[in-house]
């Protein structure tokens, strides 16, 4: 019974509210909508310059602060905008690869905050770079940022920071650690650094940094995603008043092993209520973050079911 319930609580791609599926959908829908408008301009014999001026430019992030003040929503929309299909396809692949692992390790409520934090950090550093570095200032009025690269870099680094030795494709000689996949992504991402906008790569580095510090703070029991998830829950409850809102403390939300030896070992009773609580935490956080005590409870419950 325990194995069946644990399998039932595992996050799947078809599950309602799956953060990874939602992010992939937002990126795909944004691309389709913009391309639909692009085709309308194309078939209406309108100049494509008008499309980029009247439509596209209102969703991408300008480096110039005066322009940003007139369209502040681009701080969010720019990380869901892709102009080329292969740009979208590549980013969706990497988002799926790292996002799937991050969800398995941390649950369903960390991926979107990491993604958004990475995008915000990338946007901030992109704007700052064009106002700080003299070499970039001549292009300030025309510089723009769009794409999910900085956000995905945050997800990749956060995933690697949580568990750098996490094995991918374990059926092939035991698999290979996720940090190798991250290195491959970094190489692919920075391949065109010599010819592309250098401000964009500074944005990607900022995304990587925020991904690392997100997990670093999580280990120190500072959950940067808590306020964001509470906001999402509040907005969701506005449209679903019958849904019960569950508030978890930082202690309940994070389950790293504490350093140092314990003076004694507790052996808590295995009750169905306690098992349900642990399974719920696995669904929210992932098995990787359970304490040794909680893993022991699951093990003893599984052995009891086998009897």
C-alpha atoms as one frame of an Amber mdcrd trajectory, in Angstrom:
protein
   0.000   0.000   0.000   2.823   2.417   0.886   4.615   1.969  -2.455   1.373
   2.482  -4.351   0.598   5.692  -2.438   4.153   6.975  -2.860   3.915   6.365
  -6.595   0.579   8.137  -6.624   2.118  11.214  -4.982   5.009  11.432  -7.450
   4.877  14.528  -9.661   4.015  13.596 -13.240   4.002  15.684 -16.406   0.248
  15.317 -16.731  -0.496  16.356 -13.155  -2.607  19.454 -12.555  -0.516  22.390
 -11.413   2.751  20.858 -12.602   5.189  23.788 -12.551   7.364  22.448 -15.365
   4.420  21.929 -17.705   3.119  25.414 -16.874   6.466  27.038 -17.724   6.780
  25.111 -20.989   3.207  26.067 -21.872   3.756  29.775 -21.148   6.840  29.825
 -23.380   5.065  27.962 -26.191   1.881  30.041 -25.981   3.861  33.286 -25.989
   5.711  32.178 -29.114   2.520  31.119 -30.924   0.686  34.368 -30.126   3.542
  36.570 -31.330   4.014  34.494 -34.484   0.288  34.686 -35.181   0.467  38.485
 -35.028   3.612  38.377 -37.165   1.739  36.419 -39.861  -1.153  38.889 -39.750
   1.271  41.737 -40.419   2.920  39.692 -43.161  -0.343  38.822 -44.942  -1.741
  42.329 -44.573   1.100  43.811 -46.606   2.149  45.771 -43.549   5.805  46.485
 -43.038   7.466  44.051 -40.670   9.189  47.001 -39.036   5.740  48.017 -37.818
   5.285  44.603 -36.189   8.549  44.902 -34.279   7.746  48.476 -33.272   4.049
  48.079 -32.396   3.961  44.503 -31.063   7.268  42.765 -30.417   8.978  45.686
 -28.688   6.223  45.819 -26.048   7.123  42.371 -24.715  10.927  42.486 -24.708
  13.121  44.212 -22.141  14.750  47.524 -23.150  18.130  48.365 -21.630  17.243
  52.053 -21.490  15.588  52.911 -18.166  13.339  55.611 -19.659  11.822  53.032
 -22.029  11.521  50.472 -19.257   9.551  52.976 -17.158   6.901  53.032 -19.895
   6.643  49.232 -20.076   7.621  47.759 -16.683   5.769  44.497 -17.421   8.639
  43.537 -19.734  10.598  42.578 -16.603   8.361  39.484 -16.654   7.290  39.057
 -20.276  10.794  39.144 -21.756  11.642  35.733 -20.238   8.753  34.105 -22.138
   9.496  35.654 -25.548  11.360  33.849 -28.342  11.680  35.106 -31.891  13.014
  31.986 -33.609  11.564  28.466 -33.415  14.921  26.813 -32.739  15.613  29.321
 -29.964  12.333  28.255 -28.358  12.962  24.554 -29.002  16.437  24.645 -27.479
  15.312  26.521 -24.389  12.329  24.211 -23.871  14.624  21.181 -24.091  17.034
  22.519 -21.461  14.165  23.713 -19.268  12.609  20.261 -19.415  15.945  18.515
 -18.706  16.853  20.558 -15.639  13.326  21.390 -14.501  12.322  17.731 -14.351
  15.286  16.918 -12.105  14.764  19.980  -9.897  11.133  19.022  -9.350  12.130
  15.485  -8.453  14.649  16.771  -5.906  12.755  19.716  -4.393   9.086  19.197
  -5.230   6.687  21.272  -7.282   6.951  24.664  -5.543  10.544  25.715  -6.209
  10.871  25.573 -10.007   8.787  28.624 -10.941  10.348  30.879  -8.260  13.873
  29.865  -9.369  12.907  30.521 -12.991  11.471  33.967 -12.197  14.348  34.936
  -9.918  16.785  34.002 -12.681  14.904  36.079 -15.219  14.712  39.088 -12.888
  18.410  38.865 -12.020  19.305  38.603 -15.701  17.184  41.636 -16.518  18.733
  43.701 -13.721  22.307  42.899 -14.717  21.535  43.478 -18.398  20.263  46.974
 -17.668  23.128  47.737 -15.301  25.752  46.538 -17.779  24.580  49.050 -20.397
  24.769  51.873 -17.869  28.084  50.881 -16.280  30.375  49.669 -19.076  31.434
  52.412 -21.527  31.868  49.894 -24.352  28.146  49.083 -24.273  26.714  52.569
 -23.804  26.699  53.522 -27.531  24.104  50.748 -28.088  21.985  51.665 -25.075
  19.002  53.044 -26.994  18.600  49.938 -29.173  19.675  47.148 -26.791  16.939
  44.682 -25.834  16.796  41.376 -23.971  14.394  38.504 -24.523  14.373  34.740
 -24.130  14.402  32.317 -21.200  18.179  31.758 -21.169  18.952  33.565 -17.897
  15.980  31.917 -16.172  16.975  28.454 -17.408  20.582  29.067 -16.339  19.239
  29.691 -12.834  17.302  26.412 -12.954  20.370  24.521 -14.236  22.702  25.838
 -11.535  20.098  25.388  -8.791  19.609  21.770  -9.874  23.351  21.132  -9.859
  23.798  22.838  -6.484  21.108  20.693  -4.869  22.690  17.413  -5.984  25.728
  17.619  -8.310  26.111  13.814  -8.254  22.517  13.126  -9.283  22.733  10.425
 -11.958  21.157  10.772 -15.400  20.453   7.645 -17.484  21.508   5.254 -14.675
  20.834   2.256 -16.928  23.919   3.188 -18.997  26.955   2.190 -16.940  25.418
   3.742 -13.836  24.715   7.019 -15.638  26.597  10.290 -15.430  26.279  13.153
 -12.907  24.083  16.145 -13.622  27.016  18.564 -13.379  28.278  17.190 -16.706
  24.949  18.092 -18.324  25.233  21.556 -16.784  28.722  22.035 -18.208  27.438
  21.006 -21.628  24.613  23.536 -21.365  27.028  26.313 -20.364  29.292  25.511
 -23.335  26.358  25.542 -25.757  24.945  28.730 -24.252  28.223  30.671 -24.363
  29.316  29.328 -27.752  28.531  32.581 -29.614  29.860  34.991 -27.001  32.378
  36.512 -29.407  29.770  37.738 -31.882  26.599  38.285 -29.801  25.521  40.984
 -27.365  27.874  40.667 -24.359  25.199  42.120 -22.072  23.102  38.995 -22.641
  25.867  36.747 -21.367  26.252  38.911 -18.278  22.525  38.351 -17.775  23.049
  34.581 -18.067  25.839  34.722 -15.467  23.517  36.637 -13.158  20.886  33.941
 -13.622  23.444  31.275 -12.711  24.412  33.207  -9.595  20.848  33.565  -8.376
  20.256  29.836  -8.899  23.209  29.041  -6.641  22.236  31.534  -3.933  18.627
  30.337  -3.958  19.722  26.841  -2.905  22.388  28.247  -0.566  19.747  30.256
   1.269  17.366  27.290   1.269  20.005  25.256   3.087  20.154  28.030   5.678
  16.351  27.734   6.063  15.699  31.003   4.183  13.107  30.003   1.638  13.015
  32.701  -1.049  10.083  30.977  -2.734   7.734  31.135   0.245   6.343  34.649
  -0.352   5.958  33.964  -4.066   4.119  30.682  -3.515   1.920  32.346  -0.907
   1.061  35.001  -3.501   0.268  32.334  -6.101  -1.908  30.513  -3.550  -3.733
  33.718  -2.640  -4.455  34.532  -6.280  -5.537  30.951  -6.927  -7.837  30.954
  -3.913  -9.561  34.083  -5.206 -10.950  31.942  -8.026 -11.377  28.833  -5.864
 -12.658  29.904  -2.427 -13.444  26.304  -1.399  -9.769  25.298  -1.640  -8.108
  25.032   1.752  -4.895  26.967   2.085  -2.101  25.151   3.912   0.626  27.205
   5.536   3.905  25.469   6.272   6.686  26.747   8.474  10.287  26.923   7.309
  10.971  23.841   9.442   8.258  21.916   7.596   9.365  23.206   4.200  13.027
  22.143   4.295  14.597  18.869   5.318  18.391  18.937   5.179  20.376  16.782
   7.588  21.737  18.814  10.490  25.477  18.530  11.092  26.705  17.025  14.339
  25.809  13.894  16.225  22.592  13.521  18.190  22.790  12.634  21.922  20.114
   9.989  21.440  18.127   8.405  18.632  14.380   8.829  18.513  12.234   6.009
  17.171   8.817   7.531  16.479   5.754   5.380  16.072   4.682   4.617  12.523
   1.137   5.888  12.139  -0.912   6.322   8.982  -1.253  10.042   9.737   2.526
  10.445   9.974   3.023   8.475   6.746   0.490  10.695   4.980   2.356  13.797
   6.182   5.670  12.458   4.859   4.140  11.486   1.515   2.686  14.967   1.228
   6.140  16.430   1.868   7.607  14.183  -0.824   5.026  15.538  -3.254   5.858
  19.134  -2.319   9.629  18.930  -1.784  10.919  15.667  -3.198  12.316  12.566
  -1.495  15.843  13.982  -1.637  15.120  16.519   1.126  13.566  14.196   3.715
  15.331  13.848   7.056  16.908  10.554   8.051  14.121  10.125  10.612  11.424
  10.482   7.948  13.230   8.093   5.594  13.454   5.591   8.442   9.707   5.876
   9.052   8.990   5.179   5.379  11.386   2.217   5.397   9.810   0.696   8.506
   6.324   1.278   7.103   7.290  -0.429   3.831   8.734  -3.403   5.724   5.569
  -3.603   7.780   3.461  -3.677   4.594   5.542  -6.570   3.251   4.766  -8.704
   6.281
